[in-house]
Amino acid sequence: ALPKPIAPATGRLVSAFGSRGDGGSANRGVTLEVRQGTPVLAPFAGRVVYAGPFRDYGQLLIIEHGEGYHLLLAGLGRIDSALGESVLAGEPIGIVGNPRDSAGGGSNFSRLYLELRRNGRPIDPMPWLGASTDKVSG
């Protein structure tokens, strides 16, 4: 089992794991609305296995945590970790902010997407991430 995690960022839960998205398929992760420019922290120690733009995710970061666990983080405005780099729990790995989200909207918030996989299967990240949201008192 993974050690007690550090919340990657504090925000408002806008899309829960397993809830139905616009396309009707169940969400494989969670989406938090987070203030732009907020630092994103590594919830666990691990190794960066992907860092860079990916399809419509924007800047995507994937961290391998061992024991079959991988964390995907999308919606980053900047990635501060490099491919192959080891990160410590609580270490800043990037900042929130997707320029596409704020285009003409004037919003100070962006969406941070988190997906936790174990042996390639998505699992609900909320219990693992200890993520503090407006809906959950932590």
N, C-alpha and C positions, 0 to 999 in steps of 0.2 A: 504494500500500500504506500501511497505517497505521503510524505510528511505534511504537517499542518502548513497550508499555503499562505501566501501574502496576497491580498486582493490586488489585481493588476491596475485597477482604476475604480473610482467611485462614480456611479452614475445612476440614471433612472432606467429601470428595466423596461424596454419597449417591445421586446419580442422574446418570449420564453422558449426553452427547449421543448420540442414536441408540439408547439402550437402551430396552427395552419397558417402558412404564408399566403401571399397574393396568388401564387400558382396552385394552391391547394395541397402542396406537399408539406409534410411535417418539417419544422426547423430542426437542423442538426446541431444547432448551437444556440447561443443567446446573443441578443443585441442590447447594448447599453447606450443611452444617450449621455455623452460626456462632454464637458466643456472643452472647446478646442484649445490645444496647447498644453493639456494636462499630460504629465509624464505617465507612461505606462511601465509598470514594474513586472519583472519576471516572477510569477507566483511560486515557482519551484526552481531549483538549480537544474541546468540541462545544457544541451548543445544545440546551437542554431543549425537547422538542416535546410532552411530556405529563407531567403531575405530578398525581397524585391517586388516589382509590380507583377500582378497575376490577374489575368482576365478582367472581370469587372469588380474584383475585390479591392482594387487600388493597391496600396503597399501592403504586402502580406508577409508575415513572419511565422515560421513554424519552428517550434522548439521541441526537441526530443528529450524526454525526462527519464527514460529508462523504464524497465518493466512493461514495455509495450505502450507507454503513454506518449502522446504527442499533443501539443497545444497549438492551435491555429489562431492567429490574431490578425484581423483585417480592419481597415478603416484608419490606419496609421497615416499621419501626415509626413512623418519622418521615421526612419528606422535607424537606431543607434547601435545595432549589433551587426556583425559580419558573419557570413556563411562559415561554418566550422568553429565559430567562437563558442567558448564555454561561458555560461552566464550563471550568476549566483542568485539565489532567491532574494527578491527585494531590489535587485539591480535594475536601473532604468534601461529599458530596451528600445524606447521610441517615444514619440508624442502623438496624441490624438489629433486628428484634423484631416479631413478629406476635402480638398479644395472643391471637388465636384458638389459636395453637400451644401457648401455655403455660397455657391455661385448665385448672386443676385438675391439670395434669401435674407442676408443680413443677420443670420443666426450665429450665435456664439457657440453652438453645440454641434458635435459631429457624432456619428454612430460608430461604436466600436463593437466589432463582431468577434465572439470567442467560441471556439469549438474545441472540445476535448475529446480525443479518441483514445481508446484502449484496444490494442491489436487491430487497428484500422476501423473499429466500430465507434460511431459517435455515442457519447454518454453525456448525461446532464452535468454540465460543469459547475452549476451553482453550489452543490454541497462541497465539492472539491476546492473551489476557488475562494470560498468564504467571502464571496463578493458582497459588498455592502451596497444595497440599493435603497431607494426611497420606500419600497414596499416591504423590505425586510429589515428588522432592527438587528444589528449585529453588534 
